[in-house]
Amino acid sequence: MNAVDVIVEDEAWNTIEGKNRLIEQAIAAADAEISDALPGVIAILLTDDAAMSELNARFRQKPQPTNVLSFPASEHTVNHLGDIALASGVVMREAGDRALPPADHLRHLIVHGFLHLQGYDHQDDDEALVMEEIERRALARLGLADPYRDNAGGGMDADE
């Protein structure tokens, strides 16, 4: 079981009604798809593009905003699985570009970030296929469409 702590740093996120509940549901759906999922507290930072640019520059040497970043906790940390940060501007633009409700795109990115906290990655094609299949199943649990069906190359727009 995971506890979720949502920190809203950018008021733009308040346009998504029931965001805390949606985030918790997305984590529960992803957790249900992993037989050996690690439990723990997850901090979710809902921030703006400027703050995300700083995080991306500091931790990935890429000084621009990205949709989601995941920070797994140290193996020596007790009861903390890790942190997930999301950038409001990027997420809202991507949702608009894909004609998706922002709430649906948020849930997909939460599932994606949670899988990173569980040790999944998409650095090569085989890893990406495994991760995307888990995402598809978790999103189906939430009643959401396959986000990769029209994307021949698969994968997210931004690496986290």
Secondary structure as GFF3:
##gff-version 3
##sequence-region A 1 160
A	DSSP	beta_strand	2	8	.	.	.	ID=ss1
A	DSSP	three_ten_helix	11	15	.	.	.	ID=ss2
A	DSSP	alpha_helix	19	32	.	.	.	ID=ss3
A	DSSP	beta_strand	40	47	.	.	.	ID=ss4
A	DSSP	alpha_helix	49	60	.	.	.	ID=ss5
A	DSSP	beta_strand	68	72	.	.	.	ID=ss6
A	DSSP	beta_strand	80	87	.	.	.	ID=ss7
A	DSSP	alpha_helix	88	97	.	.	.	ID=ss8
A	DSSP	alpha_helix	102	117	.	.	.	ID=ss9
A	DSSP	alpha_helix	125	141	.	.	.	ID=ss10
###
